[in-house]
Amino acid sequence: MDIKQDIYSIDFAKTKVIWFADTPLIVPDTFTFEQEKYVKAALRTLFYGNTSVDNILKSSYFKNNVEIMLANKRGYENSEFKEYDDLRNIFFQFQEKIYLKYKQVLDNIDFEKKGTAYFHCGLIYKKLDSNFSALRMLIKYDYIYECYAIIRQMVEQIAFAYDTQFRDEIEDFQSPTRSISKLKEFYPKIGILYGELSSKTHIDSSQFPNHYYVNLKNKEDAGVILRSREKTFLICHRALIMLDLYACVFEHIFYNDIDHFSCIKKNKTLLKKRETRNYINVFGKNYSRLIKKNFAKDD
């Protein structure tokens, strides 16, 4: 059965939340202030049921609320949150650009005419589509620790695909975790990243400072860290390393179906200068500059 799954998908990285009467509304990130104003007026009209949108817009109550909305908008535009969001949105745009470039290649490959291993490599890479969607949503809404688990799963799947290309039959396929060792031969630094992802995913006593506010003298001050805007950027950095891995392994596996290479040489070894790797450094520098600027404000 062919299910058109695209009609159900939402790229949460391209959305934002606006509020009406304690009700969250998910709208496109490009939603303007005027659009927000009219949506809220329309919802208020539905609530009353005996008036028009124009009458709501002209009411003193709504005009007062518009002033509050404008004040909040101005406050946001001049805040560090806007700077964080701008940098994060640039990350989202870069990630989407790279991902769609390879997705287009993947969609054009006729896997029915390929061998067993090649066919399954294609399935594995297609499965990563939902992982990317989930990761973008979690990053957008600052759920930092869940991101580690998603990125770790993606690294395992990419490693599994890399290892699978060298095998003939399903019976010979290795487990994703065992495939990490094979992947190190091609992408040596993956071991360090995988180790970090595993330590952050599995919470033990060594990870308490990253997940909890612990105050043994006054336990009322203890708490759980669920979300963090600042720590989201460490996730973005790790997600970019994973994206670089994704692109490099993609070109290695689907070498014969690619016209232009960005990550590997003709002998299938890694290029040192590649767009995905370079952007990791650019992103890191921009974030460091933003942190220093905001810390300077506090001094």
N, C-alpha and C positions, 0 to 999 in steps of 0.2 A: 504494500500500500504506500503510495507516494503522498506524504503529508507536507504541505507547503508551510514549513515551520517558520519561515521569515515573517509571516503576518502576525505571529505571536510575540516576536522578539522586540525588546526595547533596549536601546543603548542608553543606559542610565548615565553614562558619562556626558551625554548631551542633554541632560535634564537638570532642572532645579525644582525646589519645593517652595511654593507660596502658600500662605495660610488664609483661610476664611472661616471665621467663627470656630476656631480650634480644630478646623479640618484641614489636613494637608492636601494640597493639590500638586500633582507632578505635571510640570509643563516643560516645553522645550527651553533649552538654555538661552535661546535667542528671543524669548518672550519679552516684549518691551513693556515699559511702565504703562503706556496707554492701554495695551492689551490686558495687562493685569487689572487695571482700573475697571475696564468694561466687563471683564469676567466676574469680578467681585460685585459689580452693580447688578449684573444679570442674575447672579446667585441670590442676591438680596431680594431681587424682584420675585424670583420663584418662591422665596421664603414667605413674602407677604401675600403674593397671589392676586392682589387687586390694584396694582400700580404698574407703571411702565419703567423701563430702564432709564429713560430721560428724566423722569421725575425723581428717581433715586439719585442720579448724578447731580441734580440741582438741589437736593435736600441739604440742609445745613449739617445734618449728622454725617452724611457721606463726605461732604467737603472737608469736614474736620478730620475724618479718617484719611482722606487723600493727603492732607498736610502732614499727618503722622507718617504715612507711607513715604512721602518725599523726604522727610527728615531722616528716616531710616535708610533710604537709598543714598542720601548724601553722606551719612555716617559710614556706610559700607564702602562707598567709592573712595573715601579717604582713609580707610583702615588697612591694617596689615593683612586682614582676611582677603581683601581684594587682590593684593599682591600674591598671596599664596595661591588663590584660585586661578589667577592668570598664568602662573608658572605651571600649575597642575594641568590646566587646559592645554598648554603647549605640549606637555608630555602626552596627553590624550591624543592630540592631533598627530604627533609624530608616530605614536604607537599604531594608530589607525592606518596611517599612510603605508607603513612597512607591512602591516598585516594584510591589508587589501591587495598589495602588490603580489604577494605570494599566494593569496587565496585565488586570485584570478588565474594564475598559472595552474594551481591545483584543480580548479573547475574545468580547465580545458584539456586535462589529461584523460584519455580513455582507459581507465583501469581494467576494464573487462578484457582487454587484449594483453594485459601484462601478467607476469608470473605471480605466484602465491605471495611471496615476500613483498614484492612491490605493491600489490593490491592492498595488503594489510598495512603497509606504511602509509598509503593514501588514506585508509580508514582512520588510522591513528591521528594523522594531521587534521583530518576533517572533524574529528571529535574535539580537537582543541578549540574549535569555534565557541562552544558553550563555556569553556574555561575562560577564554578571553572576555566574554560577556560578563561572567560572574565576577572576574577580577576587576573590571572597569567599574562595576556597580559598587563593590566593596571599597575601592579606592575613593570613588566619588563621595561616599558618605562616611569615610574615615574609619572603617572597621579594619584596623591595621592587623590584628593578630590572625583573623580569618584569612587574610591575604597570604600569609606565610604558608598556610596549608594548601591554598590553591596553586601558588607558584611552585611549591614542592611537587605537587601532583603533576603539574605541567612539565617540569624538568624530568620527572620519571617517565612520562609518556614520550617525550622527545628522545630520551635515552633508549627507551624500548624500540622506538622506530629506527634509531640509528643502528642498534644491534641487529634488529630484524632483517635489515637489508642484506646482511651477510649470510643469511640462512635460507634453506630451501623449503622446508615443510614446517607446518604449525607445530609439530612434535618437537622441533629443534629450537623453537623460540624460547628465550630466556625470560625470567621475571623482570619487571621494570627496575627493581632495586639492584639486581645483579648486573643489569645493563649499564649502570652508572660506571662501573669499572671499565667496560669497553669504550664508553664515551670519553673517558679521560685520555685515551690515546689520541683522540682527535681534538678535544677541547679540554686541555689539562686543568684549567682553573675551576672546572665545574665541581670538583671535589670539595673545595673550600665553600662555595655557595651552597651546595647540597647539605653540608654539615651544619652551616648556619641555619638554613631553613628547617632542618630537622630539630635543632635545639630550640628554636622559637616555636615550632609547632607542638612539640611535646613539653608541656610545662612541668618543670621540676623545681627543686629549691633554688638552683642556680639562676632560674629565670624569674624568681619572685619580684626583683626590683623592676623588671620590665612590664609586669602584668598587674602588680598590686602596690598600693600605698600601704606600707606596713609600719605601724607605730606600736611597739610592744608596751611602752609606758602608758599610752592612752589609746586603747583599742578602738575607741569611738572615732578616732581620726583615721583608722584604716579603711581601705576601700579597694574597689576593683577598677582597673583602667579598661574601659570598653572601646573608647574612640579617642583619637588624637590627631588634630590637624597637622601639628608640627611633625610627628613621627610618620605621617603618611608619606612624606618625601623620601624617607629611607626605603619605604616600600616601593615607591616609584623607581628609585635607583636600582633595587634588586629586580624589579620587573623589567627594566631596560636591559640588564645583564641576561635575563631569561629571553628577552626578545632577540638579542644578538645571537644567543644560542639557537633559538628557533630558526632564524634566517640562515645561519651557517650550516646547520644540519639539513635544512630543507634543500639547500643548493647541493649538498653532498649526496643526498638520497636521490633527488629528482634531476640529477645532473644532465641526463640525456634529453630532458624535456624543457630545458631552460636556455634561452637565447643570450641573455646578458647576466653576468655574474657580478655580485657586489661584495661577496664575502670570502670566496675561495679562488685559488689559482687553478690552472689547467690540471695540475697533478693532485688536486683536491685537498691541498693543505690550506690553512687559513691565511688570508691577507691580513697584514698588520693594520693597514689603513682601510677601514670599512666604515660606512655611514653609521651603522648601528653602534659600533664601538666608540666612534668619535663623539656621538651624541651623549653617551654616558658621561664623558668628561665635561661636555658643555653644560649638561643639566646639573652636575655636581657643583660646578663653579657658580652657576646662577643661584642655586639654592644657598651656597655658602655666603654669597654676597647679600642675599636677602636676610639671612640669619644675623649676620654682622650688623646690618643696617638696623634691624629691630632691637638687637641687644644694645646698640649705641643709644637708641631712644630711651631705654630704661635707665641708663647710667646717669 
